[in-house]
């Protein structure tokens, strides 16, 4: 159900559904990833970090997880962390258009920061 709620942009319900899933199956990396992404949309980055940490421990070499965790860091302006995670994802799946797009967004963010002098 979490995926259905997420696709329908009902992120609060998605988070609740994924939370139930990780309680029942705590080693399900995909459920942790869904929970983390739901928290990102709810801007609960503190909770997203914990869920990403668990997901990455369960599937550390999964490009989708690294990409999502990198995008989460990008949303917050943590560009160095975003770059590290996105480059790890890119090493695994260099032809993945989602990873390529997030790296492009990262580059644009870095240029913007340099232009503003931050």
N, C-alpha and C positions, 0 to 999 in steps of 0.2 A: 504494500500500500504506500510505503514511503516514496517510491519512485513515481507513482501516480500523482500523489500530492505535489511532489516536486515539479513534475512536468506541468501541472496546473497552477504553478506558482503559489501554492498554499504551503509556504515554508514552515509555518508554525506546526501545522498538522504533519508535515513531512518529518520535522525534527522529532515530534512525539512518536511517530511510527518507527523511525530509525532507532530512537532510544529504546523502545520496547524490543526491537530486533537485536540490539547489541546486548541487552540484558539476557535474552534467551540464548543467543549464540555469540559470546564475547570474542570469539576468534574469527568472526566474519569481517574481513577487511573491507569488503564492499559496503556493508552496513555502516561501518565506522566512517567510510568516505562519504556516504550519503548524509550521515549525521553532521559531519564537518561542513559539507557544502551547504546544508540547510542553515546551520549556524552562521555561515558567511553571509547568506542573504538576509538573515535577521540582524546582522551586524553585531553578533555575539562572538567576537573574535577570541575572547578568553576561552570560551567553550569550544570554539572551532579548533584552537591550538591543541587542546587536549585530545580531541577526536582525531585530528591529523596525525598527532604523535602516535596514537595507538594504531591507526591505519598503516602508517609507514613502517612501524615495527613488524606488522603482520605481512606487509608486501613491499618491502623497501626498494625493490628494483622494478616496481610497477610504474611505467611512464605516466599513466593517467593519474595516479596518486601524487606523484611528484609534480605534475603539471598543475593539478588542483591546489596543492599546498603552495606552490609558487604563485599562482594567481591570487590566492588569499593574502599572501604577503604583499603583492603588488597593490591590492585594494587598499591596504593600510599605509602604503608609501614606504614600506620596508624594502627598498630596492636591492640592497646587497643580498638579503635573504632570498628575495624573489629570483635574482639572477642565479644564485647557487642552485636552487631547486629546479628552475627551468632548464638550466644547462645540463643538469643530471638527467632530466627527462629527455632532452634533445639527444643526448648521447645514446639513449636506449632506442628512441624512435625519431630519427632525424626527419622523416617524411610526414610526421603527424601534423596536420594543418592546425590543430588547436594549439599545440606547443609552439609552432612557428608564429601563430598569431599573437600568443602571449609574449613571446620574445620581442616581437615588433612593438607591442604595447609598452613593454619594459624599456626598449630603446627610446621610444617617444617620451616616456616619463623622465628618463635620464636626461634627455635633451632639454626638456622643459625646466628641470631643476637647474641645469647649468645656465640656462638663459636668465633665470630669475635670480641667480647668484646664491642659491641655497646650497 
